[in-house]
Amino acid sequence: MTPDDRGSGRALRATSWISGTLALGSALLAVGHAGVRIPVVSGLGPGGSRAVVPVAIAFTAAACLHGAVAYGVARRRTWAWPLGVLAAGVTLLGAAVPFRGAGSIAGIALSGLQLGLLLSGGVRSALLPSRSDASRISS
């Protein structure tokens, strides 16, 4: 195992953990936006324990996407890279606009870190086969 392999392995684990954290956070926010009072989480938003169903649905979808990315990156699945880039980009945009304070800061930081790791050479090359690998596989 080369130092580059160890570095990409650490980056893959970090990406998977961040994706899992985003999945868990999105699931908590989905429950909170469904009208269930969650200590600390319910105090972050302006609505308290008021149900906002469209937002709950969006956070449920985000939780599923980030959970799939966490699984796919941990298993080094090729499909995890484009799905992760899409999920991180949408989450980053959704956390930034409209800005909602501490929750937005956490979402921006985690999804920005996730996106940065996915776009890094180590994670990208570990998940996506190179052209030489693809031609060798198809031959």
OpenMM code with the backbone's topology and positions (N, CA, C; nanometers):
from openmm import Vec3, app, unit

residues = "MET THR PRO ASP ASP ARG GLY SER GLY ARG ALA LEU ARG ALA THR SER TRP ILE SER GLY THR LEU ALA LEU GLY SER ALA LEU LEU ALA VAL GLY HIS ALA GLY VAL ARG ILE PRO VAL VAL SER GLY LEU GLY PRO GLY GLY SER ARG ALA VAL VAL PRO VAL ALA ILE ALA PHE THR ALA ALA ALA CYS LEU HIS GLY ALA VAL ALA TYR GLY VAL ALA ARG ARG ARG THR TRP ALA TRP PRO LEU GLY VAL LEU ALA ALA GLY VAL THR LEU LEU GLY ALA ALA VAL PRO PHE ARG GLY ALA GLY SER ILE ALA GLY ILE ALA LEU SER GLY LEU GLN LEU GLY LEU LEU LEU SER GLY GLY VAL ARG SER ALA LEU LEU PRO SER ARG SER ASP ALA SER ARG ILE SER SER".split()
positions = [
    Vec3(0.0852, -0.1180, 0.0000),
    Vec3(0.0000, 0.0000, 0.0000),
    Vec3(0.0894, 0.1239, 0.0000),
    Vec3(0.0678, 0.2104, -0.0945),
    Vec3(0.1493, 0.3311, -0.1055),
    Vec3(0.0917, 0.4408, -0.0169),
    Vec3(0.1696, 0.5442, 0.0106),
    Vec3(0.1165, 0.6570, 0.0881),
    Vec3(-0.0065, 0.7205, 0.0211),
    Vec3(-0.0092, 0.7214, -0.1129),
    Vec3(-0.1259, 0.7763, -0.1825),
    Vec3(-0.2500, 0.6934, -0.1563),
    Vec3(-0.2337, 0.5588, -0.1530),
    Vec3(-0.3472, 0.4712, -0.1241),
    Vec3(-0.4011, 0.4953, 0.0160),
    Vec3(-0.3086, 0.5130, 0.1132),
    Vec3(-0.3521, 0.5406, 0.2506),
    Vec3(-0.4241, 0.6746, 0.2570),
    Vec3(-0.3720, 0.7734, 0.1852),
    Vec3(-0.4343, 0.9058, 0.1843),
    Vec3(-0.5722, 0.9034, 0.1224),
    Vec3(-0.5881, 0.8314, 0.0106),
    Vec3(-0.7204, 0.8243, -0.0512),
    Vec3(-0.8150, 0.7416, 0.0357),
    Vec3(-0.7621, 0.6417, 0.1059),
    Vec3(-0.8458, 0.5635, 0.1975),
    Vec3(-0.8992, 0.6490, 0.3113),
    Vec3(-0.8131, 0.7351, 0.3665),
    Vec3(-0.8578, 0.8271, 0.4723),
    Vec3(-0.9606, 0.9250, 0.4174),
    Vec3(-0.9367, 0.9755, 0.2971),
    Vec3(-1.0304, 1.0701, 0.2366),
    Vec3(-1.1644, 1.0030, 0.2070),
    Vec3(-1.1610, 0.8767, 0.1642),
    Vec3(-1.2860, 0.8033, 0.1404),
    Vec3(-1.3628, 0.7827, 0.2705),
    Vec3(-1.2907, 0.7442, 0.3767),
    Vec3(-1.3577, 0.7265, 0.5062),
    Vec3(-1.4165, 0.8576, 0.5554),
    Vec3(-1.3417, 0.9663, 0.5413),
    Vec3(-1.3917, 1.0973, 0.5838),
    Vec3(-1.5150, 1.1360, 0.5028),
    Vec3(-1.5119, 1.1115, 0.3735),
    Vec3(-1.6265, 1.1434, 0.2877),
    Vec3(-1.7477, 1.0615, 0.3290),
    Vec3(-1.7272, 0.9345, 0.3567),
    Vec3(-1.8375, 0.8484, 0.3987),
    Vec3(-1.8956, 0.8946, 0.5321),
    Vec3(-1.8092, 0.9287, 0.6285),
    Vec3(-1.8565, 0.9758, 0.7589),
    Vec3(-1.9309, 1.1087, 0.7467),
    Vec3(-1.8796, 1.1995, 0.6663),
    Vec3(-1.9476, 1.3289, 0.6484),
    Vec3(-2.0830, 1.3070, 0.5821),
    Vec3(-2.0887, 1.2186, 0.4834),
    Vec3(-2.2160, 1.1876, 0.4183),
    Vec3(-2.3148, 1.1280, 0.5180),
    Vec3(-2.2658, 1.0393, 0.6035),
    Vec3(-2.3524, 0.9814, 0.7064),
    Vec3(-2.4006, 1.0852, 0.8059),
    Vec3(-2.3132, 1.1785, 0.8412),
    Vec3(-2.3516, 1.2865, 0.9322),
    Vec3(-2.4579, 1.3749, 0.8683),
    Vec3(-2.4406, 1.4049, 0.7389),
    Vec3(-2.5419, 1.4834, 0.6679),
    Vec3(-2.6742, 1.4067, 0.6579),
    Vec3(-2.6671, 1.2749, 0.6405),
    Vec3(-2.7890, 1.1940, 0.6365),
    Vec3(-2.8618, 1.1986, 0.7707),
    Vec3(-2.7871, 1.1820, 0.8786),
    Vec3(-2.8476, 1.1868, 1.0127),
    Vec3(-2.9051, 1.3249, 1.0431),
    Vec3(-2.8292, 1.4291, 1.0119),
    Vec3(-2.8777, 1.5653, 1.0345),
    Vec3(-3.0023, 1.5954, 0.9529),
    Vec3(-3.0025, 1.5515, 0.8279),
    Vec3(-3.1207, 1.5733, 0.7427),
    Vec3(-3.2410, 1.4970, 0.7967),
    Vec3(-3.2180, 1.3755, 0.8465),
    Vec3(-3.3283, 1.2975, 0.9040),
    Vec3(-3.3851, 1.3669, 1.0278),
    Vec3(-3.2981, 1.4187, 1.1130),
    Vec3(-3.3461, 1.4927, 1.2302),
    Vec3(-3.4252, 1.6164, 1.1895),
    Vec3(-3.3759, 1.6870, 1.0896),
    Vec3(-3.4471, 1.8061, 1.0429),
    Vec3(-3.5798, 1.7689, 0.9764),
    Vec3(-3.5851, 1.6541, 0.9106),
    Vec3(-3.7109, 1.6086, 0.8511),
    Vec3(-3.8147, 1.5824, 0.9593),
    Vec3(-3.7728, 1.5148, 1.0643),
    Vec3(-3.8641, 1.4867, 1.1763),
    Vec3(-3.9071, 1.6174, 1.2422),
    Vec3(-3.8123, 1.7078, 1.2628),
    Vec3(-3.8448, 1.8363, 1.3239),
    Vec3(-3.9414, 1.9177, 1.2394),
    Vec3(-3.9230, 1.9166, 1.1077),
    Vec3(-4.0124, 1.9908, 1.0193),
    Vec3(-4.1463, 1.9198, 1.0001),
    Vec3(-4.1549, 1.7944, 1.0423),
    Vec3(-4.2824, 1.7229, 1.0387),
    Vec3(-4.3698, 1.7602, 1.1578),
    Vec3(-4.3161, 1.8407, 1.2488),
    Vec3(-4.3943, 1.8886, 1.3619),
    Vec3(-4.3592, 1.8248, 1.4941),
    Vec3(-4.2620, 1.7355, 1.4959),
    Vec3(-4.2197, 1.6704, 1.6196),
    Vec3(-4.1178, 1.7603, 1.6889),
    Vec3(-4.1403, 1.7856, 1.8160),
    Vec3(-4.0478, 1.8711, 1.8911),
    Vec3(-3.9243, 1.7903, 1.9308),
    Vec3(-3.8081, 1.8376, 1.8861),
    Vec3(-3.6807, 1.7736, 1.9170),
    Vec3(-3.5976, 1.8756, 1.9947),
    Vec3(-3.5569, 1.8415, 2.1181),
    Vec3(-3.4769, 1.9369, 2.1943),
    Vec3(-3.3552, 1.9838, 2.1131),
    Vec3(-3.3210, 2.1059, 2.1258),
    Vec3(-3.2106, 2.1743, 2.0578),
    Vec3(-3.2420, 2.1964, 1.9099),
    Vec3(-3.2750, 2.0913, 1.8359),
    Vec3(-3.3004, 2.1035, 1.6920),
    Vec3(-3.4196, 2.1946, 1.6666),
    Vec3(-3.5282, 2.1778, 1.7411),
    Vec3(-3.6468, 2.2608, 1.7208),
    Vec3(-3.6209, 2.4063, 1.7555),
    Vec3(-3.5276, 2.4323, 1.8437),
    Vec3(-3.4950, 2.5690, 1.8806),
    Vec3(-3.4110, 2.6423, 1.7774),
    Vec3(-3.3525, 2.5713, 1.6827),
    Vec3(-3.2668, 2.6345, 1.5822),
    Vec3(-3.3456, 2.7109, 1.4766),
    Vec3(-3.4611, 2.6577, 1.4397),
    Vec3(-3.5365, 2.7194, 1.3309),
    Vec3(-3.6393, 2.8183, 1.3798),
    Vec3(-3.6935, 2.8969, 1.2879),
    Vec3(-3.7912, 2.9985, 1.3254),
    Vec3(-3.9296, 2.9430, 1.3556),
    Vec3(-3.9586, 2.8185, 1.3094),
    Vec3(-4.0936, 2.7650, 1.3227),
    Vec3(-4.1205, 2.6905, 1.4512),
    Vec3(-4.0187, 2.6588, 1.5294),
    Vec3(-4.0397, 2.5805, 1.6506),
    Vec3(-4.0876, 2.4410, 1.6160),
    Vec3(-4.2043, 2.4007, 1.6671),
    Vec3(-4.2564, 2.2670, 1.6396),
    Vec3(-4.3707, 2.2702, 1.5382),
    Vec3(-4.3819, 2.3791, 1.4639),
    Vec3(-4.4859, 2.3895, 1.3604),
    Vec3(-4.4466, 2.3016, 1.2420),
    Vec3(-4.5411, 2.2219, 1.1907),
    Vec3(-4.5124, 2.1324, 1.0778),
    Vec3(-4.5008, 2.2114, 0.9480),
    Vec3(-4.3969, 2.1833, 0.8717),
    Vec3(-4.3769, 2.2409, 0.7387),
    Vec3(-4.3501, 2.1211, 0.6472),
    Vec3(-4.4593, 2.0646, 0.5949),
    Vec3(-4.4530, 1.9372, 0.5237),
    Vec3(-4.3609, 1.9392, 0.4013),
    Vec3(-4.3661, 2.0404, 0.3139),
    Vec3(-4.2750, 2.0370, 0.1980),
    Vec3(-4.1274, 2.0332, 0.2386),
    Vec3(-4.0933, 2.1034, 0.3441),
    Vec3(-3.9542, 2.1042, 0.3912),
    Vec3(-3.9192, 1.9688, 0.4527),
    Vec3(-4.0139, 1.9086, 0.5240),
    Vec3(-3.9916, 1.7756, 0.5804),
    Vec3(-3.9661, 1.6744, 0.4690),
    Vec3(-4.0390, 1.6849, 0.3600),
    Vec3(-4.0196, 1.5952, 0.2454),
    Vec3(-3.8812, 1.6174, 0.1838),
    Vec3(-3.8417, 1.7429, 0.1687),
    Vec3(-3.7104, 1.7738, 0.1111),
    Vec3(-3.5975, 1.7191, 0.1990),
    Vec3(-3.6097, 1.7348, 0.3303),
    Vec3(-3.5059, 1.6824, 0.4197),
    Vec3(-3.5053, 1.5290, 0.4211),
    Vec3(-3.6215, 1.4666, 0.4036),
    Vec3(-3.6268, 1.3207, 0.3941),
    Vec3(-3.5520, 1.2740, 0.2698),
    Vec3(-3.5744, 1.3423, 0.1580),
    Vec3(-3.5033, 1.3083, 0.0339),
    Vec3(-3.3523, 1.3282, 0.0521),
    Vec3(-3.3133, 1.4377, 0.1168),
    Vec3(-3.1710, 1.4640, 0.1410),
    Vec3(-3.1102, 1.3559, 0.2300),
    Vec3(-3.1837, 1.3128, 0.3312),
    Vec3(-3.1337, 1.2071, 0.4199),
    Vec3(-3.1107, 1.0778, 0.3414),
    Vec3(-3.2036, 1.0443, 0.2541),
    Vec3(-3.1882, 0.9230, 0.1725),
    Vec3(-3.0699, 0.9349, 0.0767),
    Vec3(-3.0558, 1.0498, 0.0118),
    Vec3(-2.9447, 1.0707, -0.0813),
    Vec3(-2.8095, 1.0622, -0.0104),
    Vec3(-2.7962, 1.1344, 0.1008),
    Vec3(-2.6692, 1.1335, 0.1726),
    Vec3(-2.6393, 0.9957, 0.2326),
    Vec3(-2.7425, 0.9254, 0.2756),
    Vec3(-2.7225, 0.7888, 0.3242),
    Vec3(-2.6730, 0.6971, 0.2132),
    Vec3(-2.7299, 0.7111, 0.0945),
    Vec3(-2.6858, 0.6316, -0.0205),
    Vec3(-2.5416, 0.6654, -0.0563),
    Vec3(-2.5067, 0.7931, -0.0504),
    Vec3(-2.3691, 0.8346, -0.0809),
    Vec3(-2.2728, 0.7755, 0.0224),
    Vec3(-2.3095, 0.7810, 0.1494),
    Vec3(-2.2235, 0.7239, 0.2547),
    Vec3(-2.1981, 0.5760, 0.2285),
    Vec3(-2.3027, 0.5033, 0.1951),
    Vec3(-2.2891, 0.3608, 0.1644),
    Vec3(-2.2031, 0.3405, 0.0397),
    Vec3(-2.2341, 0.4148, -0.0670),
    Vec3(-2.1631, 0.3983, -0.1931),
    Vec3(-2.0156, 0.4318, -0.1839),
    Vec3(-1.9823, 0.5366, -0.1117),
    Vec3(-1.8412, 0.5730, -0.0958),
    Vec3(-1.7698, 0.4675, -0.0115),
    Vec3(-1.8330, 0.4206, 0.0945),
    Vec3(-1.7717, 0.3179, 0.1790),
    Vec3(-1.7457, 0.1899, 0.1012),
    Vec3(-1.8315, 0.1596, 0.0055),
    Vec3(-1.8178, 0.0386, -0.0770),
    Vec3(-1.7455, 0.0653, -0.2091),
    Vec3(-1.6990, 0.1897, -0.2264),
    Vec3(-1.6266, 0.2312, -0.3480),
    Vec3(-1.7064, 0.2046, -0.4745),
    Vec3(-1.8324, 0.2419, -0.4730),
    Vec3(-1.9193, 0.2262, -0.5898),
    Vec3(-1.9028, 0.3465, -0.6807),
    Vec3(-1.8943, 0.3227, -0.8097),
    Vec3(-1.8747, 0.4298, -0.9080),
    Vec3(-1.9890, 0.5308, -0.9049),
    Vec3(-2.1123, 0.4843, -0.8869),
    Vec3(-2.2292, 0.5725, -0.8883),
    Vec3(-2.2297, 0.6700, -0.7710),
    Vec3(-2.1525, 0.6431, -0.6684),
    Vec3(-2.1525, 0.7298, -0.5500),
    Vec3(-2.0909, 0.8661, -0.5788),
    Vec3(-1.9970, 0.8721, -0.6735),
    Vec3(-1.9312, 0.9996, -0.7012),
    Vec3(-2.0281, 1.1014, -0.7617),
    Vec3(-2.0957, 1.0724, -0.8740),
    Vec3(-2.1872, 1.1748, -0.9269),
    Vec3(-2.3041, 1.2032, -0.8325),
    Vec3(-2.3550, 1.0999, -0.7654),
    Vec3(-2.4643, 1.1216, -0.6703),
    Vec3(-2.4179, 1.2089, -0.5546),
    Vec3(-2.2972, 1.1855, -0.5075),
    Vec3(-2.2421, 1.2659, -0.3983),
    Vec3(-2.2202, 1.4107, -0.4369),
    Vec3(-2.1666, 1.4325, -0.5568),
    Vec3(-2.1460, 1.5697, -0.6041),
    Vec3(-2.2799, 1.6413, -0.6154),
    Vec3(-2.3795, 1.5732, -0.6708),
    Vec3(-2.5135, 1.6323, -0.6833),
    Vec3(-2.5733, 1.6623, -0.5461),
    Vec3(-2.5703, 1.5645, -0.4552),
    Vec3(-2.6283, 1.5824, -0.3220),
    Vec3(-2.5579, 1.6934, -0.2446),
    Vec3(-2.4249, 1.6957, -0.2508),
    Vec3(-2.3495, 1.7983, -0.1789),
    Vec3(-2.3780, 1.9368, -0.2369),
    Vec3(-2.3832, 1.9471, -0.3691),
    Vec3(-2.4111, 2.0763, -0.4327),
    Vec3(-2.5490, 2.1293, -0.3987),
    Vec3(-2.6499, 2.0422, -0.4049),
    Vec3(-2.7870, 2.0844, -0.3729),
    Vec3(-2.7981, 2.1203, -0.2249),
    Vec3(-2.7345, 2.0425, -0.1391),
    Vec3(-2.7374, 2.0716, 0.0043),
    Vec3(-2.6673, 2.2034, 0.0344),
    Vec3(-2.5539, 2.2258, -0.0287),
    Vec3(-2.4804, 2.3514, -0.0105),
    Vec3(-2.5663, 2.4706, -0.0517),
    Vec3(-2.6287, 2.4602, -0.1664),
    Vec3(-2.7156, 2.5687, -0.2143),
    Vec3(-2.8372, 2.5861, -0.1227),
    Vec3(-2.8988, 2.4739, -0.0831),
    Vec3(-3.0164, 2.4801, 0.0035),
    Vec3(-2.9860, 2.5351, 0.1419),
    Vec3(-2.8650, 2.5110, 0.1909),
    Vec3(-2.8265, 2.5629, 0.3228),
    Vec3(-2.7939, 2.7114, 0.3161),
    Vec3(-2.7438, 2.7551, 0.2022),
    Vec3(-2.7038, 2.8962, 0.1883),
    Vec3(-2.8205, 2.9887, 0.1564),
    Vec3(-2.9195, 2.9376, 0.0826),
    Vec3(-3.0318, 3.0221, 0.0397),
    Vec3(-3.1618, 2.9529, 0.0745),
    Vec3(-3.2439, 3.0024, 0.1625),
    Vec3(-3.2220, 3.1191, 0.2478),
    Vec3(-3.1366, 3.0819, 0.3682),
    Vec3(-3.0536, 3.1723, 0.4094),
    Vec3(-2.9655, 3.1509, 0.5240),
    Vec3(-3.0473, 3.1518, 0.6522),
    Vec3(-3.0312, 3.0495, 0.7367),
    Vec3(-3.1101, 3.0342, 0.8597),
    Vec3(-3.0256, 3.0276, 0.9858),
    Vec3(-2.9069, 3.0820, 0.9855),
    Vec3(-2.8262, 3.0862, 1.1068),
    Vec3(-2.7409, 2.9631, 1.1276),
    Vec3(-2.7398, 2.9127, 1.2525),
    Vec3(-2.6501, 2.8028, 1.2922),
    Vec3(-2.6719, 2.6767, 1.2094),
    Vec3(-2.7972, 2.6441, 1.1809),
    Vec3(-2.8257, 2.5258, 1.0989),
    Vec3(-2.7678, 2.5390, 0.9596),
    Vec3(-2.7788, 2.6579, 0.9027),
    Vec3(-2.7224, 2.6822, 0.7695),
    Vec3(-2.5698, 2.6740, 0.7728),
    Vec3(-2.5102, 2.7283, 0.8765),
    Vec3(-2.3642, 2.7239, 0.8873),
    Vec3(-2.3158, 2.5787, 0.8920),
    Vec3(-2.3834, 2.4956, 0.9706),
    Vec3(-2.3453, 2.3538, 0.9783),
    Vec3(-2.3640, 2.2852, 0.8434),
    Vec3(-2.4754, 2.3108, 0.7767),
    Vec3(-2.5008, 2.2510, 0.6454),
    Vec3(-2.4008, 2.2953, 0.5408),
    Vec3(-2.3677, 2.4245, 0.5423),
    Vec3(-2.2704, 2.4779, 0.4467),
    Vec3(-2.1326, 2.4164, 0.4718),
    Vec3(-2.0926, 2.4100, 0.5980),
    Vec3(-1.9600, 2.3557, 0.6310),
    Vec3(-1.9488, 2.2085, 0.5929),
    Vec3(-2.0469, 2.1280, 0.6318),
    Vec3(-2.0403, 1.9840, 0.6043),
    Vec3(-2.0534, 1.9525, 0.4552),
    Vec3(-2.1496, 2.0155, 0.3886),
    Vec3(-2.1658, 1.9858, 0.2458),
    Vec3(-2.0513, 2.0442, 0.1640),
    Vec3(-1.9960, 2.1576, 0.2057),
    Vec3(-1.8784, 2.2124, 0.1378),
    Vec3(-1.7584, 2.1211, 0.1532),
    Vec3(-1.7407, 2.0656, 0.2728),
    Vec3(-1.6320, 1.9709, 0.2964),
    Vec3(-1.6535, 1.8429, 0.2160),
    Vec3(-1.7762, 1.7945, 0.2141),
    Vec3(-1.8095, 1.6748, 0.1363),
    Vec3(-1.7808, 1.6983, -0.0123),
    Vec3(-1.8238, 1.8112, -0.0645),
    Vec3(-1.8018, 1.8427, -0.2054),
    Vec3(-1.6523, 1.8552, -0.2355),
    Vec3(-1.5796, 1.9215, -0.1475),
    Vec3(-1.4357, 1.9351, -0.1662),
    Vec3(-1.3644, 1.8012, -0.1686),
    Vec3(-1.4035, 1.7114, -0.0782),
    Vec3(-1.3429, 1.5781, -0.0755),
    Vec3(-1.3775, 1.4986, -0.2010),
    Vec3(-1.5036, 1.5066, -0.2444),
    Vec3(-1.5443, 1.4336, -0.3642),
    Vec3(-1.4711, 1.4836, -0.4883),
    Vec3(-1.4440, 1.6124, -0.4934),
    Vec3(-1.3762, 1.6698, -0.6090),
    Vec3(-1.2246, 1.6561, -0.6015),
    Vec3(-1.1735, 1.6145, -0.4855),
    Vec3(-1.0288, 1.5964, -0.4717),
    Vec3(-0.9840, 1.4793, -0.5586),
    Vec3(-0.8596, 1.4841, -0.5985),
    Vec3(-0.8075, 1.3792, -0.6855),
    Vec3(-0.8123, 1.2407, -0.6251),
    Vec3(-0.7837, 1.2295, -0.4943),
    Vec3(-0.7799, 1.0985, -0.4302),
    Vec3(-0.9142, 1.0286, -0.4283),
    Vec3(-1.0189, 1.0997, -0.3881),
    Vec3(-1.1521, 1.0399, -0.3814),
    Vec3(-1.2052, 1.0145, -0.5214),
    Vec3(-1.1890, 1.1123, -0.6092),
    Vec3(-1.2389, 1.0971, -0.7459),
    Vec3(-1.1728, 0.9776, -0.8145),
    Vec3(-1.0415, 0.9663, -0.8035),
    Vec3(-0.9734, 0.8550, -0.8705),
    Vec3(-1.0040, 0.7205, -0.8039),
    Vec3(-1.0317, 0.7210, -0.6745),
    Vec3(-1.0661, 0.5955, -0.6065),
    Vec3(-1.2047, 0.5464, -0.6463),
    Vec3(-1.2955, 0.6388, -0.6759),
    Vec3(-1.4327, 0.6001, -0.7099),
    Vec3(-1.4564, 0.5843, -0.8595),
    Vec3(-1.3868, 0.6632, -0.9398),
    Vec3(-1.4088, 0.6588, -1.0844),
    Vec3(-1.2927, 0.5869, -1.1531),
    Vec3(-1.3234, 0.4898, -1.2365),
    Vec3(-1.2144, 0.4214, -1.3062),
    Vec3(-1.1479, 0.5163, -1.4060),
    Vec3(-1.0176, 0.5016, -1.4197),
    Vec3(-0.9467, 0.5834, -1.5177),
    Vec3(-0.9777, 0.5319, -1.6575),
    Vec3(-0.9446, 0.6104, -1.7571),
    Vec3(-0.9706, 0.5697, -1.8953),
    Vec3(-0.8970, 0.4401, -1.9287),
    Vec3(-0.7766, 0.4246, -1.8784),
    Vec3(-0.7012, 0.3021, -1.9079),
    Vec3(-0.7680, 0.1812, -1.8432),
    Vec3(-0.8235, 0.1995, -1.7223),
    Vec3(-0.8966, 0.0904, -1.6570),
    Vec3(-1.0220, 0.0563, -1.7344),
    Vec3(-1.0943, 0.1571, -1.7817),
    Vec3(-1.2186, 0.1350, -1.8552),
    Vec3(-1.1912, 0.0629, -1.9860),
    Vec3(-1.0841, 0.0993, -2.0565),
    Vec3(-1.0536, 0.0327, -2.1832),
    Vec3(-1.0082, -0.1100, -2.1587),
    Vec3(-0.9370, -0.1333, -2.0484),
    Vec3(-0.8919, -0.2674, -2.0155),
    Vec3(-1.0111, -0.3567, -1.9784),
    Vec3(-1.1092, -0.2989, -1.9085),
    Vec3(-1.2273, -0.3754, -1.8672),
    Vec3(-1.3113, -0.4106, -1.9895),
    Vec3(-1.3269, -0.3164, -2.0829),
    Vec3(-1.4115, -0.3406, -2.1991),
    Vec3(-1.3453, -0.4314, -2.3025),
    Vec3(-1.2135, -0.4507, -2.2921),
    Vec3(-1.1431, -0.5362, -2.3896),
    Vec3(-1.1595, -0.6822, -2.3591),
] * unit.nanometer
topology = app.Topology()
chain = topology.addChain("A")
for resn in residues:
    res = topology.addResidue(resn, chain)
    for name in ("N", "CA", "C"):
        topology.addAtom(name, app.Element.getBySymbol(name[0]), res)
